[in-house]
Amino acid sequence: VLRDSCPPPQRAFAAQEVAPLEGVEVQPLAGNPHVWLSEQPLGTDLAQAEFAARQQSSQWRRWRPLLGLVGLWLVLQWG
């Protein structure tokens, strides 16, 4: 579990209506938690692990401009 890999003390920020987790020191947030999150200096990277963006189309990257020009030429010819 992720909690086991975090060094103690473990702290969490949560809205007051959220039940505290076992073994985690919860610091209540005053106001809207979404506003608090947007005000933090560091961004939150939600695209991690299996949700990370994959670069599977790297083999087509060098052909992309040429394919775009061919597509534009076809549209102009048929249009």
PDB file of N, CA, C and O in Angstrom:
ATOM      1  N   VAL A   1       0.850  -1.170   0.000  1.00  0.00           N
ATOM      2  CA  VAL A   1       0.000   0.000   0.000  1.00  0.00           C
ATOM      3  C   VAL A   1       0.899   1.236   0.000  1.00  0.00           C
ATOM      4  O   VAL A   1       1.993   1.223   0.563  1.00  0.00           O
ATOM      5  N   LEU A   2       0.428   2.286  -0.629  1.00  0.00           N
ATOM      6  CA  LEU A   2       1.199   3.521  -0.746  1.00  0.00           C
ATOM      7  C   LEU A   2       1.521   4.110   0.623  1.00  0.00           C
ATOM      8  O   LEU A   2       2.599   4.670   0.819  1.00  0.00           O
ATOM      9  N   ARG A   3       0.596   3.988   1.569  1.00  0.00           N
ATOM     10  CA  ARG A   3       0.806   4.570   2.890  1.00  0.00           C
ATOM     11  C   ARG A   3       2.026   3.970   3.577  1.00  0.00           C
ATOM     12  O   ARG A   3       2.714   4.663   4.326  1.00  0.00           O
ATOM     13  N   ASP A   4       2.302   2.696   3.334  1.00  0.00           N
ATOM     14  CA  ASP A   4       3.435   2.038   3.978  1.00  0.00           C
ATOM     15  C   ASP A   4       4.773   2.558   3.468  1.00  0.00           C
ATOM     16  O   ASP A   4       5.774   2.473   4.179  1.00  0.00           O
ATOM     17  N   SER A   5       4.811   3.093   2.254  1.00  0.00           N
ATOM     18  CA  SER A   5       6.063   3.599   1.701  1.00  0.00           C
ATOM     19  C   SER A   5       6.326   5.056   2.066  1.00  0.00           C
ATOM     20  O   SER A   5       7.399   5.575   1.759  1.00  0.00           O
ATOM     21  N   CYS A   6       5.381   5.728   2.710  1.00  0.00           N
ATOM     22  CA  CYS A   6       5.550   7.126   3.116  1.00  0.00           C
ATOM     23  C   CYS A   6       6.127   7.179   4.527  1.00  0.00           C
ATOM     24  O   CYS A   6       5.662   6.457   5.408  1.00  0.00           O
ATOM     25  N   PRO A   7       7.134   8.025   4.754  1.00  0.00           N
ATOM     26  CA  PRO A   7       7.717   8.107   6.093  1.00  0.00           C
ATOM     27  C   PRO A   7       6.757   8.777   7.070  1.00  0.00           C
ATOM     28  O   PRO A   7       5.990   9.654   6.673  1.00  0.00           O
ATOM     29  N   PRO A   8       6.786   8.376   8.349  1.00  0.00           N
ATOM     30  CA  PRO A   8       5.931   9.023   9.351  1.00  0.00           C
ATOM     31  C   PRO A   8       6.485  10.402   9.663  1.00  0.00           C
ATOM     32  O   PRO A   8       7.671  10.607   9.407  1.00  0.00           O
ATOM     33  N   PRO A   9       5.766  11.339  10.174  1.00  0.00           N
ATOM     34  CA  PRO A   9       4.313  11.299  10.383  1.00  0.00           C
ATOM     35  C   PRO A   9       3.580  11.488   9.058  1.00  0.00           C
ATOM     36  O   PRO A   9       4.009  12.250   8.192  1.00  0.00           O
ATOM     37  N   GLN A  10       2.506  10.800   8.928  1.00  0.00           N
ATOM     38  CA  GLN A  10       1.689  10.892   7.724  1.00  0.00           C
ATOM     39  C   GLN A  10       0.572  11.891   7.974  1.00  0.00           C
ATOM     40  O   GLN A  10      -0.206  11.761   8.920  1.00  0.00           O
ATOM     41  N   ARG A  11       0.510  12.904   7.095  1.00  0.00           N
ATOM     42  CA  ARG A  11      -0.492  13.959   7.244  1.00  0.00           C
ATOM     43  C   ARG A  11      -1.348  14.016   5.994  1.00  0.00           C
ATOM     44  O   ARG A  11      -0.900  13.700   4.891  1.00  0.00           O
ATOM     45  N   ALA A  12      -2.572  14.421   6.192  1.00  0.00           N
ATOM     46  CA  ALA A  12      -3.488  14.589   5.066  1.00  0.00           C
ATOM     47  C   ALA A  12      -4.304  15.843   5.296  1.00  0.00           C
ATOM     48  O   ALA A  12      -4.655  16.166   6.431  1.00  0.00           O
ATOM     49  N   PHE A  13      -4.602  16.540   4.234  1.00  0.00           N
ATOM     50  CA  PHE A  13      -5.506  17.677   4.284  1.00  0.00           C
ATOM     51  C   PHE A  13      -6.847  17.204   3.757  1.00  0.00           C
ATOM     52  O   PHE A  13      -6.920  16.589   2.693  1.00  0.00           O
ATOM     53  N   ALA A  14      -7.903  17.487   4.494  1.00  0.00           N
ATOM     54  CA  ALA A  14      -9.227  17.018   4.082  1.00  0.00           C
ATOM     55  C   ALA A  14     -10.280  18.016   4.533  1.00  0.00           C
ATOM     56  O   ALA A  14     -10.075  18.791   5.468  1.00  0.00           O
ATOM     57  N   ALA A  15     -11.406  17.975   3.844  1.00  0.00           N
ATOM     58  CA  ALA A  15     -12.544  18.790   4.269  1.00  0.00           C
ATOM     59  C   ALA A  15     -13.053  18.256   5.601  1.00  0.00           C
ATOM     60  O   ALA A  15     -12.800  17.103   5.952  1.00  0.00           O
ATOM     61  N   GLN A  16     -13.761  19.085   6.332  1.00  0.00           N
ATOM     62  CA  GLN A  16     -14.192  18.700   7.671  1.00  0.00           C
ATOM     63  C   GLN A  16     -15.183  17.548   7.668  1.00  0.00           C
ATOM     64  O   GLN A  16     -15.270  16.808   8.648  1.00  0.00           O
ATOM     65  N   GLU A  17     -15.933  17.381   6.581  1.00  0.00           N
ATOM     66  CA  GLU A  17     -16.923  16.309   6.544  1.00  0.00           C
ATOM     67  C   GLU A  17     -16.335  14.953   6.170  1.00  0.00           C
ATOM     68  O   GLU A  17     -17.061  13.959   6.157  1.00  0.00           O
ATOM     69  N   VAL A  18     -15.035  14.886   5.864  1.00  0.00           N
ATOM     70  CA  VAL A  18     -14.386  13.630   5.492  1.00  0.00           C
ATOM     71  C   VAL A  18     -13.905  12.925   6.749  1.00  0.00           C
ATOM     72  O   VAL A  18     -13.275  13.537   7.611  1.00  0.00           O
ATOM     73  N   ALA A  19     -14.205  11.625   6.850  1.00  0.00           N
ATOM     74  CA  ALA A  19     -13.781  10.841   8.007  1.00  0.00           C
ATOM     75  C   ALA A  19     -12.266  10.634   7.956  1.00  0.00           C
ATOM     76  O   ALA A  19     -11.718  10.360   6.888  1.00  0.00           O
ATOM     77  N   PRO A  20     -11.580  10.762   9.103  1.00  0.00           N
ATOM     78  CA  PRO A  20     -10.122  10.599   9.101  1.00  0.00           C
ATOM     79  C   PRO A  20      -9.723   9.141   8.874  1.00  0.00           C
ATOM     80  O   PRO A  20     -10.446   8.221   9.256  1.00  0.00           O
ATOM     81  N   LEU A  21      -8.576   8.947   8.253  1.00  0.00           N
ATOM     82  CA  LEU A  21      -8.040   7.611   8.021  1.00  0.00           C
ATOM     83  C   LEU A  21      -7.286   7.129   9.247  1.00  0.00           C
ATOM     84  O   LEU A  21      -6.805   7.937  10.041  1.00  0.00           O
ATOM     85  N   GLU A  22      -7.182   5.834   9.403  1.00  0.00           N
ATOM     86  CA  GLU A  22      -6.486   5.255  10.543  1.00  0.00           C
ATOM     87  C   GLU A  22      -4.985   5.499  10.419  1.00  0.00           C
ATOM     88  O   GLU A  22      -4.383   5.183   9.392  1.00  0.00           O
ATOM     89  N   GLY A  23      -4.388   6.056  11.456  1.00  0.00           N
ATOM     90  CA  GLY A  23      -2.958   6.296  11.477  1.00  0.00           C
ATOM     91  C   GLY A  23      -2.496   7.512  10.703  1.00  0.00           C
ATOM     92  O   GLY A  23      -1.296   7.687  10.494  1.00  0.00           O
ATOM     93  N   VAL A  24      -3.418   8.357  10.273  1.00  0.00           N
ATOM     94  CA  VAL A  24      -3.062   9.543   9.501  1.00  0.00           C
ATOM     95  C   VAL A  24      -3.531  10.775  10.250  1.00  0.00           C
ATOM     96  O   VAL A  24      -4.688  10.865  10.662  1.00  0.00           O
ATOM     97  N   GLU A  25      -2.622  11.722  10.419  1.00  0.00           N
ATOM     98  CA  GLU A  25      -2.976  12.985  11.061  1.00  0.00           C
ATOM     99  C   GLU A  25      -3.681  13.863  10.031  1.00  0.00           C
ATOM    100  O   GLU A  25      -3.089  14.236   9.018  1.00  0.00           O
ATOM    101  N   VAL A  26      -4.932  14.188  10.288  1.00  0.00           N
ATOM    102  CA  VAL A  26      -5.729  14.954   9.333  1.00  0.00           C
ATOM    103  C   VAL A  26      -5.775  16.407   9.773  1.00  0.00           C
ATOM    104  O   VAL A  26      -6.125  16.712  10.913  1.00  0.00           O
ATOM    105  N   GLN A  27      -5.418  17.299   8.857  1.00  0.00           N
ATOM    106  CA  GLN A  27      -5.523  18.725   9.110  1.00  0.00           C
ATOM    107  C   GLN A  27      -6.718  19.239   8.324  1.00  0.00           C
ATOM    108  O   GLN A  27      -6.734  19.161   7.096  1.00  0.00           O
ATOM    109  N   PRO A  28      -7.715  19.763   9.021  1.00  0.00           N
ATOM    110  CA  PRO A  28      -8.933  20.194   8.309  1.00  0.00           C
ATOM    111  C   PRO A  28      -8.676  21.419   7.439  1.00  0.00           C
ATOM    112  O   PRO A  28      -7.859  22.279   7.767  1.00  0.00           O
ATOM    113  N   LEU A  29      -9.386  21.471   6.337  1.00  0.00           N
ATOM    114  CA  LEU A  29      -9.318  22.604   5.425  1.00  0.00           C
ATOM    115  C   LEU A  29     -10.480  23.538   5.704  1.00  0.00           C
ATOM    116  O   LEU A  29     -11.617  23.100   5.876  1.00  0.00           O
ATOM    117  N   ALA A  30     -10.189  24.807   5.747  1.00  0.00           N
ATOM    118  CA  ALA A  30     -11.247  25.797   5.896  1.00  0.00           C
ATOM    119  C   ALA A  30     -11.680  26.217   4.505  1.00  0.00           C
ATOM    120  O   ALA A  30     -10.870  26.716   3.723  1.00  0.00           O
ATOM    121  N   GLY A  31     -12.930  26.021   4.197  1.00  0.00           N
ATOM    122  CA  GLY A  31     -13.427  26.422   2.885  1.00  0.00           C
ATOM    123  C   GLY A  31     -13.456  25.274   1.897  1.00  0.00           C
ATOM    124  O   GLY A  31     -13.535  24.104   2.274  1.00  0.00           O
ATOM    125  N   ASN A  32     -13.392  25.631   0.631  1.00  0.00           N
ATOM    126  CA  ASN A  32     -13.509  24.676  -0.457  1.00  0.00           C
ATOM    127  C   ASN A  32     -12.168  23.974  -0.702  1.00  0.00           C
ATOM    128  O   ASN A  32     -11.167  24.654  -0.929  1.00  0.00           O
ATOM    129  N   PRO A  33     -12.117  22.630  -0.663  1.00  0.00           N
ATOM    130  CA  PRO A  33     -10.844  21.938  -0.891  1.00  0.00           C
ATOM    131  C   PRO A  33     -10.308  22.114  -2.307  1.00  0.00           C
ATOM    132  O   PRO A  33      -9.096  22.044  -2.512  1.00  0.00           O
ATOM    133  N   HIS A  34     -11.175  22.339  -3.286  1.00  0.00           N
ATOM    134  CA  HIS A  34     -10.720  22.547  -4.659  1.00  0.00           C
ATOM    135  C   HIS A  34      -9.988  23.884  -4.790  1.00  0.00           C
ATOM    136  O   HIS A  34      -9.010  23.991  -5.530  1.00  0.00           O
ATOM    137  N   VAL A  35     -10.454  24.882  -4.083  1.00  0.00           N
ATOM    138  CA  VAL A  35      -9.776  26.184  -4.089  1.00  0.00           C
ATOM    139  C   VAL A  35      -8.413  26.043  -3.427  1.00  0.00           C
ATOM    140  O   VAL A  35      -7.426  26.592  -3.917  1.00  0.00           O
ATOM    141  N   TRP A  36      -8.350  25.312  -2.316  1.00  0.00           N
ATOM    142  CA  TRP A  36      -7.082  25.097  -1.627  1.00  0.00           C
ATOM    143  C   TRP A  36      -6.091  24.384  -2.546  1.00  0.00           C
ATOM    144  O   TRP A  36      -4.922  24.765  -2.607  1.00  0.00           O
ATOM    145  N   LEU A  37      -6.541  23.363  -3.255  1.00  0.00           N
ATOM    146  CA  LEU A  37      -5.664  22.612  -4.144  1.00  0.00           C
ATOM    147  C   LEU A  37      -5.136  23.486  -5.273  1.00  0.00           C
ATOM    148  O   LEU A  37      -3.971  23.366  -5.653  1.00  0.00           O
ATOM    149  N   SER A  38      -5.972  24.360  -5.813  1.00  0.00           N
ATOM    150  CA  SER A  38      -5.533  25.225  -6.909  1.00  0.00           C
ATOM    151  C   SER A  38      -4.553  26.294  -6.443  1.00  0.00           C
ATOM    152  O   SER A  38      -3.803  26.831  -7.258  1.00  0.00           O
ATOM    153  N   GLU A  39      -4.539  26.611  -5.168  1.00  0.00           N
ATOM    154  CA  GLU A  39      -3.643  27.639  -4.637  1.00  0.00           C
ATOM    155  C   GLU A  39      -2.269  27.092  -4.269  1.00  0.00           C
ATOM    156  O   GLU A  39      -1.370  27.874  -3.961  1.00  0.00           O
ATOM    157  N   GLN A  40      -2.077  25.782  -4.291  1.00  0.00           N
ATOM    158  CA  GLN A  40      -0.801  25.194  -3.908  1.00  0.00           C
ATOM    159  C   GLN A  40       0.255  25.484  -4.966  1.00  0.00           C
ATOM    160  O   GLN A  40      -0.047  25.478  -6.159  1.00  0.00           O
ATOM    161  N   PRO A  41       1.509  25.743  -4.535  1.00  0.00           N
ATOM    162  CA  PRO A  41       2.543  26.121  -5.495  1.00  0.00           C
ATOM    163  C   PRO A  41       2.953  24.988  -6.436  1.00  0.00           C
ATOM    164  O   PRO A  41       3.294  25.247  -7.590  1.00  0.00           O
ATOM    165  N   LEU A  42       2.928  23.755  -5.974  1.00  0.00           N
ATOM    166  CA  LEU A  42       3.314  22.628  -6.815  1.00  0.00           C
ATOM    167  C   LEU A  42       2.086  22.043  -7.479  1.00  0.00           C
ATOM    168  O   LEU A  42       1.032  21.926  -6.853  1.00  0.00           O
ATOM    169  N   GLY A  43       2.214  21.682  -8.722  1.00  0.00           N
ATOM    170  CA  GLY A  43       1.103  21.077  -9.439  1.00  0.00           C
ATOM    171  C   GLY A  43       0.875  19.640  -8.992  1.00  0.00           C
ATOM    172  O   GLY A  43       1.750  19.021  -8.388  1.00  0.00           O
ATOM    173  N   THR A  44      -0.282  19.129  -9.289  1.00  0.00           N
ATOM    174  CA  THR A  44      -0.618  17.753  -8.981  1.00  0.00           C
ATOM    175  C   THR A  44      -0.610  16.970 -10.285  1.00  0.00           C
ATOM    176  O   THR A  44      -1.388  17.249 -11.197  1.00  0.00           O
ATOM    177  N   ASP A  45       0.277  15.991 -10.360  1.00  0.00           N
ATOM    178  CA  ASP A  45       0.378  15.173 -11.565  1.00  0.00           C
ATOM    179  C   ASP A  45      -0.506  13.948 -11.392  1.00  0.00           C
ATOM    180  O   ASP A  45      -0.139  13.002 -10.696  1.00  0.00           O
ATOM    181  N   LEU A  46      -1.666  13.968 -12.024  1.00  0.00           N
ATOM    182  CA  LEU A  46      -2.593  12.847 -11.917  1.00  0.00           C
ATOM    183  C   LEU A  46      -2.305  11.769 -12.951  1.00  0.00           C
ATOM    184  O   LEU A  46      -2.853  10.670 -12.858  1.00  0.00           O
ATOM    185  N   ALA A  47      -1.466  12.053 -13.924  1.00  0.00           N
ATOM    186  CA  ALA A  47      -1.154  11.080 -14.972  1.00  0.00           C
ATOM    187  C   ALA A  47       0.109  10.316 -14.588  1.00  0.00           C
ATOM    188  O   ALA A  47       1.183  10.559 -15.139  1.00  0.00           O
ATOM    189  N   GLN A  48      -0.027   9.396 -13.645  1.00  0.00           N
ATOM    190  CA  GLN A  48       1.100   8.614 -13.179  1.00  0.00           C
ATOM    191  C   GLN A  48       0.810   7.132 -13.355  1.00  0.00           C
ATOM    192  O   GLN A  48      -0.342   6.728 -13.511  1.00  0.00           O
ATOM    193  N   ALA A  49       1.862   6.329 -13.329  1.00  0.00           N
ATOM    194  CA  ALA A  49       1.792   4.864 -13.390  1.00  0.00           C
ATOM    195  C   ALA A  49       1.011   4.416 -14.613  1.00  0.00           C
ATOM    196  O   ALA A  49       1.374   4.769 -15.735  1.00  0.00           O
ATOM    197  N   GLU A  50      -0.044   3.654 -14.422  1.00  0.00           N
ATOM    198  CA  GLU A  50      -0.784   3.132 -15.571  1.00  0.00           C
ATOM    199  C   GLU A  50      -1.611   4.196 -16.270  1.00  0.00           C
ATOM    200  O   GLU A  50      -2.116   3.951 -17.366  1.00  0.00           O
ATOM    201  N   PHE A  51      -1.768   5.384 -15.664  1.00  0.00           N
ATOM    202  CA  PHE A  51      -2.527   6.466 -16.279  1.00  0.00           C
ATOM    203  C   PHE A  51      -1.632   7.426 -17.064  1.00  0.00           C
ATOM    204  O   PHE A  51      -2.126   8.392 -17.644  1.00  0.00           O
ATOM    205  N   ALA A  52      -0.344   7.175 -17.087  1.00  0.00           N
ATOM    206  CA  ALA A  52       0.591   8.058 -17.780  1.00  0.00           C
ATOM    207  C   ALA A  52       0.378   7.985 -19.290  1.00  0.00           C
ATOM    208  O   ALA A  52      -0.035   6.957 -19.827  1.00  0.00           O
ATOM    209  N   ALA A  53       0.664   9.084 -19.950  1.00  0.00           N
ATOM    210  CA  ALA A  53       0.525   9.122 -21.409  1.00  0.00           C
ATOM    211  C   ALA A  53       1.585   8.227 -22.042  1.00  0.00           C
ATOM    212  O   ALA A  53       2.749   8.239 -21.639  1.00  0.00           O
ATOM    213  N   ARG A  54       1.174   7.472 -23.012  1.00  0.00           N
ATOM    214  CA  ARG A  54       2.089   6.548 -23.684  1.00  0.00           C
ATOM    215  C   ARG A  54       2.466   7.096 -25.059  1.00  0.00           C
ATOM    216  O   ARG A  54       1.629   7.649 -25.773  1.00  0.00           O
ATOM    217  N   GLN A  55       3.714   6.937 -25.408  1.00  0.00           N
ATOM    218  CA  GLN A  55       4.225   7.397 -26.696  1.00  0.00           C
ATOM    219  C   GLN A  55       4.370   6.202 -27.636  1.00  0.00           C
ATOM    220  O   GLN A  55       5.490   5.805 -27.959  1.00  0.00           O
ATOM    221  N   GLN A  56       3.274   5.636 -28.070  1.00  0.00           N
ATOM    222  CA  GLN A  56       3.330   4.488 -28.961  1.00  0.00           C
ATOM    223  C   GLN A  56       3.408   4.905 -30.420  1.00  0.00           C
ATOM    224  O   GLN A  56       3.721   4.073 -31.272  1.00  0.00           O
ATOM    225  N   SER A  57       3.140   6.136 -30.731  1.00  0.00           N
ATOM    226  CA  SER A  57       3.134   6.585 -32.123  1.00  0.00           C
ATOM    227  C   SER A  57       4.453   7.246 -32.516  1.00  0.00           C
ATOM    228  O   SER A  57       4.489   8.028 -33.466  1.00  0.00           O
ATOM    229  N   SER A  58       5.527   6.945 -31.808  1.00  0.00           N
ATOM    230  CA  SER A  58       6.801   7.599 -32.112  1.00  0.00           C
ATOM    231  C   SER A  58       7.330   7.212 -33.489  1.00  0.00           C
ATOM    232  O   SER A  58       8.053   7.994 -34.106  1.00  0.00           O
ATOM    233  N   GLN A  59       6.988   6.027 -33.982  1.00  0.00           N
ATOM    234  CA  GLN A  59       7.464   5.624 -35.300  1.00  0.00           C
ATOM    235  C   GLN A  59       6.804   6.424 -36.416  1.00  0.00           C
ATOM    236  O   GLN A  59       7.365   6.548 -37.504  1.00  0.00           O
ATOM    237  N   TRP A  60       5.613   6.969 -36.154  1.00  0.00           N
ATOM    238  CA  TRP A  60       4.906   7.761 -37.161  1.00  0.00           C
ATOM    239  C   TRP A  60       5.218   9.254 -37.056  1.00  0.00           C
ATOM    240  O   TRP A  60       4.806  10.037 -37.912  1.00  0.00           O
ATOM    241  N   ARG A  61       5.932   9.641 -36.026  1.00  0.00           N
ATOM    242  CA  ARG A  61       6.172  11.064 -35.777  1.00  0.00           C
ATOM    243  C   ARG A  61       6.901  11.739 -36.935  1.00  0.00           C
ATOM    244  O   ARG A  61       6.556  12.863 -37.299  1.00  0.00           O
ATOM    245  N   ARG A  62       7.891  11.088 -37.516  1.00  0.00           N
ATOM    246  CA  ARG A  62       8.634  11.747 -38.597  1.00  0.00           C
ATOM    247  C   ARG A  62       7.834  11.815 -39.890  1.00  0.00           C
ATOM    248  O   ARG A  62       8.151  12.629 -40.757  1.00  0.00           O
ATOM    249  N   TRP A  63       6.811  10.987 -40.045  1.00  0.00           N
ATOM    250  CA  TRP A  63       5.981  10.984 -41.248  1.00  0.00           C
ATOM    251  C   TRP A  63       4.752  11.880 -41.110  1.00  0.00           C
ATOM    252  O   TRP A  63       4.042  12.110 -42.088  1.00  0.00           O
ATOM    253  N   ARG A  64       4.501  12.375 -39.930  1.00  0.00           N
ATOM    254  CA  ARG A  64       3.290  13.170 -39.690  1.00  0.00           C
ATOM    255  C   ARG A  64       3.185  14.401 -40.588  1.00  0.00           C
ATOM    256  O   ARG A  64       2.112  14.627 -41.146  1.00  0.00           O
ATOM    257  N   PRO A  65       4.238  15.216 -40.764  1.00  0.00           N
ATOM    258  CA  PRO A  65       4.102  16.378 -41.668  1.00  0.00           C
ATOM    259  C   PRO A  65       3.804  15.977 -43.109  1.00  0.00           C
ATOM    260  O   PRO A  65       2.981  16.607 -43.773  1.00  0.00           O
ATOM    261  N   LEU A  66       4.472  14.931 -43.594  1.00  0.00           N
ATOM    262  CA  LEU A  66       4.228  14.480 -44.956  1.00  0.00           C
ATOM    263  C   LEU A  66       2.797  13.974 -45.118  1.00  0.00           C
ATOM    264  O   LEU A  66       2.139  14.289 -46.110  1.00  0.00           O
ATOM    265  N   LEU A  67       2.315  13.201 -44.163  1.00  0.00           N
ATOM    266  CA  LEU A  67       0.936  12.713 -44.230  1.00  0.00           C
ATOM    267  C   LEU A  67      -0.068  13.862 -44.158  1.00  0.00           C
ATOM    268  O   LEU A  67      -1.124  13.806 -44.788  1.00  0.00           O
ATOM    269  N   GLY A  68       0.260  14.899 -43.394  1.00  0.00           N
ATOM    270  CA  GLY A  68      -0.608  16.071 -43.342  1.00  0.00           C
ATOM    271  C   GLY A  68      -0.687  16.776 -44.680  1.00  0.00           C
ATOM    272  O   GLY A  68      -1.764  17.192 -45.109  1.00  0.00           O
ATOM    273  N   LEU A  69       0.455  16.909 -45.340  1.00  0.00           N
ATOM    274  CA  LEU A  69       0.455  17.544 -46.665  1.00  0.00           C
ATOM    275  C   LEU A  69      -0.298  16.708 -47.696  1.00  0.00           C
ATOM    276  O   LEU A  69      -1.028  17.252 -48.524  1.00  0.00           O
ATOM    277  N   VAL A  70      -0.124  15.390 -47.649  1.00  0.00           N
ATOM    278  CA  VAL A  70      -0.857  14.516 -48.572  1.00  0.00           C
ATOM    279  C   VAL A  70      -2.352  14.617 -48.312  1.00  0.00           C
ATOM    280  O   VAL A  70      -3.145  14.671 -49.251  1.00  0.00           O
ATOM    281  N   GLY A  71      -2.741  14.642 -47.039  1.00  0.00           N
ATOM    282  CA  GLY A  71      -4.158  14.789 -46.701  1.00  0.00           C
ATOM    283  C   GLY A  71      -4.717  16.112 -47.175  1.00  0.00           C
ATOM    284  O   GLY A  71      -5.825  16.159 -47.710  1.00  0.00           O
ATOM    285  N   LEU A  72      -3.970  17.190 -46.990  1.00  0.00           N
ATOM    286  CA  LEU A  72      -4.410  18.502 -47.460  1.00  0.00           C
ATOM    287  C   LEU A  72      -4.527  18.523 -48.981  1.00  0.00           C
ATOM    288  O   LEU A  72      -5.485  19.078 -49.519  1.00  0.00           O
ATOM    289  N   TRP A  73      -3.564  17.925 -49.677  1.00  0.00           N
ATOM    290  CA  TRP A  73      -3.618  17.850 -51.135  1.00  0.00           C
ATOM    291  C   TRP A  73      -4.853  17.086 -51.598  1.00  0.00           C
ATOM    292  O   TRP A  73      -5.516  17.498 -52.551  1.00  0.00           O
ATOM    293  N   LEU A  74      -5.172  15.960 -50.921  1.00  0.00           N
ATOM    294  CA  LEU A  74      -6.363  15.187 -51.285  1.00  0.00           C
ATOM    295  C   LEU A  74      -7.643  15.988 -51.071  1.00  0.00           C
ATOM    296  O   LEU A  74      -8.552  15.947 -51.900  1.00  0.00           O
ATOM    297  N   VAL A  75      -7.713  16.707 -49.969  1.00  0.00           N
ATOM    298  CA  VAL A  75      -8.901  17.525 -49.697  1.00  0.00           C
ATOM    299  C   VAL A  75      -9.049  18.604 -50.759  1.00  0.00           C
ATOM    300  O   VAL A  75     -10.154  18.855 -51.239  1.00  0.00           O
ATOM    301  N   LEU A  76      -7.949  19.242 -51.129  1.00  0.00           N
ATOM    302  CA  LEU A  76      -8.018  20.289 -52.148  1.00  0.00           C
ATOM    303  C   LEU A  76      -8.356  19.721 -53.527  1.00  0.00           C
ATOM    304  O   LEU A  76      -9.048  20.377 -54.306  1.00  0.00           O
ATOM    305  N   GLN A  77      -7.891  18.540 -53.833  1.00  0.00           N
ATOM    306  CA  GLN A  77      -8.192  17.926 -55.125  1.00  0.00           C
ATOM    307  C   GLN A  77      -9.651  17.485 -55.216  1.00  0.00           C
ATOM    308  O   GLN A  77     -10.296  17.676 -56.247  1.00  0.00           O
ATOM    309  N   TRP A  78     -10.167  16.900 -54.146  1.00  0.00           N
ATOM    310  CA  TRP A  78     -11.535  16.377 -54.159  1.00  0.00           C
ATOM    311  C   TRP A  78     -12.562  17.438 -53.791  1.00  0.00           C
ATOM    312  O   TRP A  78     -13.750  17.282 -54.076  1.00  0.00           O
ATOM    313  N   GLY A  79     -12.110  18.513 -53.159  1.00  0.00           N
ATOM    314  CA  GLY A  79     -13.036  19.548 -52.711  1.00  0.00           C
ATOM    315  C   GLY A  79     -13.318  20.495 -53.784  1.00  0.00           C
ATOM    316  O   GLY A  79     -14.082  21.440 -53.588  1.00  0.00           O
TER     317      GLY A  79
END
